[in-house]
Amino acid sequence: MTRFEPNLRIPGPTALPPSVREAGGRQMVNHRGEEFKALLLRVSEGMKPFFGTQHDVIMLTCAGTGALEAAIVNTLSPGDAVLAVPIGAFGDRFAKIAEVYGAEVTRLDVEWGQAAVPAAVRAAAAEIPGLKAVLLTHNETSTGVTNDIPALAAAVRDAAPDALILVDAISALGAVPFAMDAWGLDLVVTGSQKAWMSAPGMAMAAVGPRAWAAGETATMPRFYLDLKRHRDTAAAGETPWTPAVAVMYQVDEGLRLMQAEGEGVFARHAAAQAMTRAGLRALGFELLAADDVASKTVTAAWIPDGLDWKAFNGSLKRQGLVLAGGQGKLKGKIFRLGHLGSVTTDDILAAIGALEVAALEQGLDVQPGAAVAAAQRALIEATTRVAVPA
Ligand SMILES: *Cc1c(COP(=O)(O)O)cnc(C)c1O
């Protein structure tokens, strides 16, 4: 163990900055009192610039999946025609939730590792009579691919102007620029443990006017996740049920840090991504996502034939580096490195250094220092936008 704390490089939960950890340890307050009212207002308002919305941001006490469920049950009725566009495990989950609640789901499956193609989405949407909603994933955490949400949303609007656009933005919102209103999205969700540098336990749903209107006639059953009830109680500065107060303290502090960093948040994630990709490639790993669709928050790489992953990962763990494996059909085939939330360029240099040591220990054909050097060059390029000689 070379670190006092592990280098937790999974795509959520993410490591918490010291001030966020301390915030989570603060004493409770009356969740029906003035302090909580101010906190709820500050956090939901503070979220809006990151969503790129003027609409309501609802704070839910649940995992991200709860917010996906809220998106479905608050806007749809059993039998509604829905187009799901899964590009990985999380898109698949979004589709399944709609199916479980009785929607008529058509799937436009995209090969895992690829992004959705706007023309294909336009064609699929045009073919479904009475299309009620389209389910999109912003950043597919299982493959490390980011969809072009504005292009996909425009394609949907073109083919089916009345269809709602519901977006799972759980794992990149906050880390990259996003513009819900300008892109014409109706409902967008995220979760506290991803880019928001907080513990798991809260999810946020931004709800536009078309989604609220759909909710008036939507008949899927809902109680705990009834967004209208949340909106109405939020107007009085409360949540309908006891909220995860400690997580809310953390999200509040995380937002304060992000507001102070400003645009630097996006630049930091972009640099971490570039360093990760350069470092992994220098070690000979093949990446799942092509450069033009690569996620800014998580990078997935194939485990090469012949690599003893258990031994390799054992070396990483001994060095304090914690990576994520593959999900669903990619289990055992890939590994994923998360670079979101409080990630620093130092964290990535350390991760690439540990991967390099593991590669050397496993007898891979690498030059000591080459991967770290590649990551350093990528860092300089990302921060100065000049090419660095190899
Ligand atoms: C993490 C994640 C989820 C699920 O969030 P939970 O909090 O685990 O329920 C859903 N979608 C995406 C894209 C995610 O990254």
Ligand as a Chemical Component Dictionary entry (heavy atoms), coordinates in Angstrom:
data_LIG
# 
_chem_comp.id                   LIG 
_chem_comp.type                 NON-POLYMER 
_chem_comp.pdbx_formal_charge   0 
_chem_comp.three_letter_code    LIG 
# 
loop_
_chem_comp_atom.comp_id 
_chem_comp_atom.atom_id 
_chem_comp_atom.alt_atom_id 
_chem_comp_atom.type_symbol 
_chem_comp_atom.charge 
_chem_comp_atom.model_Cartn_x 
_chem_comp_atom.model_Cartn_y 
_chem_comp_atom.model_Cartn_z 
_chem_comp_atom.pdbx_ordinal 
LIG C1 C1 C 0 -24.550 5.260 -11.845 1  
LIG C2 C2 C 0 -25.506 5.308 -12.982 2  
LIG C3 C3 C 0 -26.845 4.943 -12.850 3  
LIG C4 C4 C 0 -27.398 4.317 -11.615 4  
LIG O1 O1 O 0 -27.220 5.036 -10.481 5  
LIG P1 P1 P 0 -27.472 4.289 -9.075  6  
LIG O2 O2 O 0 -27.245 5.393 -8.115  7  
LIG O3 O3 O 0 -26.462 3.194 -9.003  8  
LIG O4 O4 O 0 -28.846 3.775 -9.087  9  
LIG C5 C5 C 0 -27.680 5.080 -13.933 10 
LIG N1 N1 N 0 -27.232 5.557 -15.097 11 
LIG C6 C6 C 0 -25.959 5.924 -15.271 12 
LIG C7 C7 C 0 -25.524 6.443 -16.592 13 
LIG C8 C8 C 0 -25.059 5.801 -14.219 14 
LIG O5 O5 O 0 -23.768 6.117 -14.387 15 
# 
loop_
_chem_comp_bond.comp_id 
_chem_comp_bond.atom_id_1 
_chem_comp_bond.atom_id_2 
_chem_comp_bond.value_order 
_chem_comp_bond.pdbx_ordinal 
LIG C1 C2 SING 1  
LIG C2 C3 SING 2  
LIG C2 C8 DOUB 3  
LIG C3 C4 SING 4  
LIG C3 C5 DOUB 5  
LIG C4 O1 SING 6  
LIG O1 P1 SING 7  
LIG P1 O2 DOUB 8  
LIG P1 O3 SING 9  
LIG P1 O4 SING 10 
LIG C5 N1 SING 11 
LIG N1 C6 DOUB 12 
LIG C6 C7 SING 13 
LIG C6 C8 SING 14 
LIG C8 O5 SING 15 
# 
